[in-house]
Amino acid sequence: MSPIATVKRELLVRRLQAWAAGALHHARRAIYVHGYADADGGEAAEAAVRVLADLPDLARGRELSMVVLGDDVTGFTGRLAEAQRDAGAGAGLAVLPIGGGTNDRLPVALRAAGASRVPMLAFLDATAATEPPGVPTLAAVAGGKPAEILLVLPPGTSVEPCREAGFPLVTSAELATGTEPGEVVAFATTSAKSLESFKEALWAVDEFAGVRLRDPADPERHLIDISLRPHPGPLRRELLAHLAQVGTATVTQLRTFALTETVYRAADATRVLHTLVDTGAVVRRPEHGRLGGDVEITAS
């Protein structure tokens, strides 16, 4: 497995664990969608089955459906069933393999599974697909309540279709090992809390063989080591550029900007703003007191 594939797998596992525990705590049933599953021979889907089959809430009357889509899923359906049995999952977990292509079948599959207005997470690694998932495919996932997508796209692919599909919160980062553009990992959600959780997972994954993050919005295209305390340089530049455009913004607005428009977390924005205030690069109003959400920030 390549280093980037390993990072993607760890991101999937971390997000699945956090999402499934919350979804089944608040709802009696939830749906996980694993698209393009045959691109890696079903290995990521098998890992997902093992994560979901180990959920304690499945033994408490909760129901979780895993919809597995690919051009041809017949080659690994037996392994999915074996992984489910090995983990000891009972009737609470239903694995539903569907062939015929993710873009073509996903909306129909979700309607058949009764997916409307139930918690839903989709993992769509389209890096080997002939074309990225279209707006109808993404919009079908957006029908979940709440809904979120962990999406991996070929280098240079836009994430704008996620917004067009109805997701109000979208963020992305490049997984890169050098100067060339890297695969784009994106997260689209209807929940700000889920977005924060994804960002925490993004910076918490182990660094594998030089895999680093690049902020797609950074014009200088700096590579950033994956760390719980990431280098603040690109965020500092992006916050100052944003303030040059808007003039004045509150701390809350700048935290939201960092969360949705950069690779960084809201907490990273707070740390950078403290430094910018201390160095005189920005002016705050009021001038003294805690740097709370309603404090206004203006570039010097």
N, C-alpha and C positions, 0 to 999 in steps of 0.2 A: 504494500500500500504506500502511495506517495505521501510525503509530509503534508501537502495541502489536503489530500483526502483524509488523512488522520485528523487534522484540525476540524474539517467539516463534520466528521463522525463525532468528535467530542462535543462540538457545538450542538449537534442534533440530540445527543444523549442528554446533555445538560438541559436543553430547552424542553425536551419530552418529560423529564423528571419533574421539572418545575410546573409545567403546564398541566400535566395529567393529575398531579396531586391537587392542584387548585380547582381544576374543572370538576373532578369527581367529588370534591368536598362540597361544592355549591350546587351541583346538578346531579340528577339521577342517571343521566346518560351523556356521553360525549363521543365525538368522532375525530379520529386521526386519519389524515389522508397522506399516503406515501406515493408520490408520483414518480414517473421515469424509473421505476424500481428495477427494470432489467438492465439499466445502463452499467451497473456494476455487478451484474449477475445475482442481484437480490441480497448482497451482503449487508448493506445499510438497513434494508427492510428487516432482515433477520435480527440485527442488533436492536432495532426498534421493538420487535416482538418481545425480546427478552426483557427490555426495560418495562414495557407495559404489563407483561404477564406477572411481574413482581409487585404490582401495586396492591397494597393492603386493602384499599377501598373496594376492590373487585370482590372481596369476600364479604362485603357488607351490603349486598343488594344493588350495587351500582353496575351499569352496563357501559362498555366501551367497544365501539366498532372501529376496526382498522381497515380502511379501504386501500388496497394495494393495486396500483395501476402501472401498466407498461405495454409496450408493443406486443410482447409475448412473455407471460408470467408463468407458463407451464413448467419451465425448467427449474424453478425453485420453490414452488408451492409446497412440495413435500418437506423441504427444509424449514419453511415457516411453521408448518404444523408440528414438526418435531421440536422446534424451539419452544413452541407454546406448551407442548406436553412436558418437556424437560423442566420448564419453569413452574409447572404445576398449576397453570391457570385453569380455572373452571369455566363455567358457562358465561361468566361475566365479560370475557373477552372474545369477540367474534372477529376473525380475520377473513376478509373478503377479497380474494384476488380477482382482478378484472383485466383481461387483455384487450388489445385494440387501440392502444395509444392514449396518452394522458390528456392531450388537448382535445381529442375527439370524445373521450368517454367520461371525463371527470364530471361535467355538469349533470349528465344523465345518471351517473353512478350515485351522486349525492342526493338527487331527487329520489332515487329508488331506496336509498338508505334512510330517508326521512330526516335529512340533515338540517332542515331549515330551523333557525332559532334555537339551536343547541350549541354548546361550546365546541369549537372546532379549531384544530391546528392542522396545517398542511406543510409538508416538507417536499419541495420541488427542486431537485438538482437537475437543471436543464443544460448543464455545461456540454453534454454530448448530444443534445437534441438537435434536429435539423432546424428548428425554430423555437424561440422562447415561448412560454405560455402566454396566450393572448388574453385580452381583457375579459371575454366571456368565461374563460377558465378561472381567472382570478376572482371575478365577480361571484362565481358560484361558491367559492370559499367565503367570500365576504358576507354571505347570507347567514353564517354562524353567529351566535350571540353568546359570548363574544367570539370574535374570529381573528385568526392570525396566520401568517404565512412566513415560513423560513425558506427563502428562495436563493438559489445559487445560479448565476448566469455567466455566460462567456465574457471574457474581457471586453470592456467598452460598451456593454449592453445597458440601456437606460432602464431605470426602475419606475419611470413615469406611469407605465400601464397599471401599476399597483394603485396609484392615486386615482386614475381614471376608473378603476374597478370599484372604487368606493371606500378604500382604506384611508382614513384621515391622518394616520401616523405612519411614516415610512422613513427608514434609515438604511444606509448601506456603507460597505467598506470593501476595499480590495484585499484579497489574500495574495501576497506577493513574495517573491524570493529574490527579486532583482529589479532592474530599471524598467523592464518590460511590463506592460499592464497585466494585472493579475485577475483571477476570477472574482466576480462581484458577488458578495454575500449580502443579501438584503433581508430586512425584516419589516413586514407590514402588519399593522394591528389596529384594532379599534379601542385598545386600552393603553393608557399612558403607563399604568403600573406594569403591564407586560413589556412595554418598550424599555423601561428602566431595568427590568429583570434580564432582558436579552443583552443589554449593554453590559451589565455586570458579568454575564457569562462570556461575552466576547472578549473581555479583558482578563478573564480568569483562566482561559484555556492554556494548557501547557504549550510552550514554544517548541515547535518541532523543526529541526534541521533548517533553521534560518527563515522560517515562515514569519513574515511580519505584516502589519496592517498599513494600508495607505488610505488616507482620507480622500475620497473622490473630489471633494470641494477644494482641496489644497492645491493652488496653482503651482507651487514649488515641488509637488509630488514627493514629499519626504516619506521615507519608510520609518515606521514607528515600531519599536520592540513591543511585543505583547507583554503587558505588565499591569499589576493592580495600581501602579502609580505611573501612568504613561507620560512620555515626554510632552510638555505643554506647548512646544513651539508652534506647530500647525494651528492649534486652537487659539493661541494668542493672536496670530495673524488673521484668522478668520473672524474673531470677535471684533478686532479693530476695523477690518474691512466692512463688516456688517454695520458697525456704528457709523462709519463714514457714509454709508448709504442712507441709514434711517435717521441719523442725527442723535436722537436720544432714545434710550430703551430702559425699561426697568430690569432689575436683577432677575425677576421671574421670567421676563421675556427672553433674556439672554440665556438663561438656563434651558428654556424650551428650545431656543435656536440651536444650542449645542447638542441637545438630545436628538433632535429630528433632522438637522441639516449637516451635522458633522459626525465623525466616527466616535466622538467623545460622549461622556456621561454628563448629566446636569451637575453633579458634584465637582467634576473637573472644571466646569465653567466657573463655579464659585471660587475655587482655588486660584484660577488665573485672574479673576476680577480683583481679588485681594492684592495680587502682585501688581496689576496695572494701576490700581489706586495708589499703592505705596510708592511706585516709581513715578507717579505723575503723568502716566500715559493717558489716563482718563480722569474725569472729574465726576464726583458723586454729589448728589443732593438728596437729603441734607448732608453736610460735610462730615458730621460726627455721628457716632453710634454704631449699632450693629448693622452689618451689610445685609439687611432683610430684603424680602422679595419686592417691596414697593419702593426701594431706593432707586433713584433715577441715575443712569450712567450716560455720560457724554464724552466723546473723544476730545482730548485737549487740543 
